Amino acid sequence: MKRVLLAAALVAVFLSATFAVWYFYQLPQTDVSPVRTLQLGGQTIHISVAASESVRQQGLSGRTGLAADEGMLFVFPEDGKYAFWMKDMRFSIDILWLSADGRVVYMALNVSPDTYPQVFRPDVPARYVLELPAGYAKAHAVRIGDIVRL
């Protein structure tokens, strides 16, 4: 009897583990990291990190907004003059371009969805782009040259 119960328990564990693995692979797979934090303008910002081409293309499009302490950090493989637009955006944002060492090198502030299809591009190369709620940079006195700390 003990062997039968043990065998039944092992089968139940195996089936549960198999279901868990199957369920995990049914979930949408993205390259957006779990929420992390960074420091800018004396404030902590909770960010999602967009590191793949497909996630960078999606960005914040389709979302309804950001909390006051929330943003998205776009990570690029090399420095460049990366352009952004407001396609499918539903709210205004501040866009900050950052050098490889985290220094703010260019900003486009209070960019509205109705600017689409206008493209916003820095005049200097950057490695990262940080999107924040509109007005964040002004409210926290963020300037060119400020450092973003991860």
N, C-alpha and C positions, 0 to 999 in steps of 0.2 A: 504494500500500500504506500509506503514511504517513497519507493522508487517511482511509482505512478504520479504522486504529488510533485516530486522533484522534477520529473520529466514535463509535467504540465506547466510548472512554474518556469522552466527553461524555455519552453515553447512560447509562453506568454511574453517573456522578456525579449526573445528573439523577434516576435511579431511586433511588439511595441517599438523596438529599435528600428526595425525595417520601416514601419509606418513613419517614424520621426524623420528618418533620412529621406524617404519619399516626399513627405510634406515640405521639408526644407527646400528641396529642389523644385517644388512647385511655386515657391515664393518668387516674386520678381527679384532678379539679381541686378544690383546697381553698384556703381563705384563711388557712391557717396558714403563718406566715412560716418561713423557715429559722431554725435555732437562733441565738439572739443571747445576749448576756450582760448582766447587771445586777449591781449591788453592793448588798448588804444585810447589815447586821450584821457588816461587815468581811469578808464572803465574796463570792466570785463565784458567781453562779447562772446556769446555762445554761437559757434559756427558749424556749418556743415562744410565738408571739403569736397569739391568737385575736381577729381583728378583724371578722369578719362574724357576722351573727345565727346562721347555721347552724352555724358552727364553735364559737361561744360556747355554743350549746345542747348540742353534743356534748361539749365540754370534755374532761375526762380519763375520761369514762365508757367502760367496756369495757377500759381499759388495766389491766395487772397491777401497776403500781407506778411510782414515780419513783426515780431515783438520789438520793443525799443532796444533790447540788448541782444538782438539776434542778427546774424548775417550769413553770407556764403562766401567761402574763399575758393577761388579758381586757381588751380595749380597747373602751370605749364612746364613742359620739359626743358625749355630754354628761354632766354630773354627774347622779347619781341614787342612789336607795337600792336598788341592784341585789341581788336575792335569789338565793341559791344553795341547792341541795339535793344529796343524795347518790344520786340515781337512777342505777342501773346502775354504781355505783362498787364497786371491789373492794378498796380500801385506804383508810386514814384519811389526812387531810390537815389542814394549817393553811391557813386562808383569811384573807388580808389585803386590806382595802379601802384604796385609796390615793387621795389628792386629785389634782387636775390637776397639781400641782407635785411629785408623787411622795411626799408625806408619808403615813405610815401613820396612818389615821384610825379604824380599827376592826379587830378581829381576832376570829376564831372558831377556837379551837385544838383540835387532836386530834379533829376531826370524823370520826366513824365512819360507815361505810356503813349500819350498822343504825339510824341516826337517820332514814333516809328513811321517810316523806315530810316530815319536819320541814324548815322553810325557815329559812335563816340570812340575816339582813338587817341592815345597819348602821343605827345610829340617826342617822347624819349622811350627807349626800350624798358620793359618791365618783365618780371618773372611771375608775379601773382596779381590777381585782381580781387578786391574785396568789395562785395555789395552789401550795403547797409540801408536801414530805413532812411528815407529822405529827411534831411535836417540834422542827421546825426553829427556830421562833420562840423556844422556851425554850432550846434548845442554844446559840443565838447571841445571847441576851439582846435580842431585838427587842422594842421597846416602841412604844406610840402616840406619834406625833411623830417617829419615826425617818424618815430620808429614803432612798428607793430611787433609786439613780443608774443611768441607762442608759448 
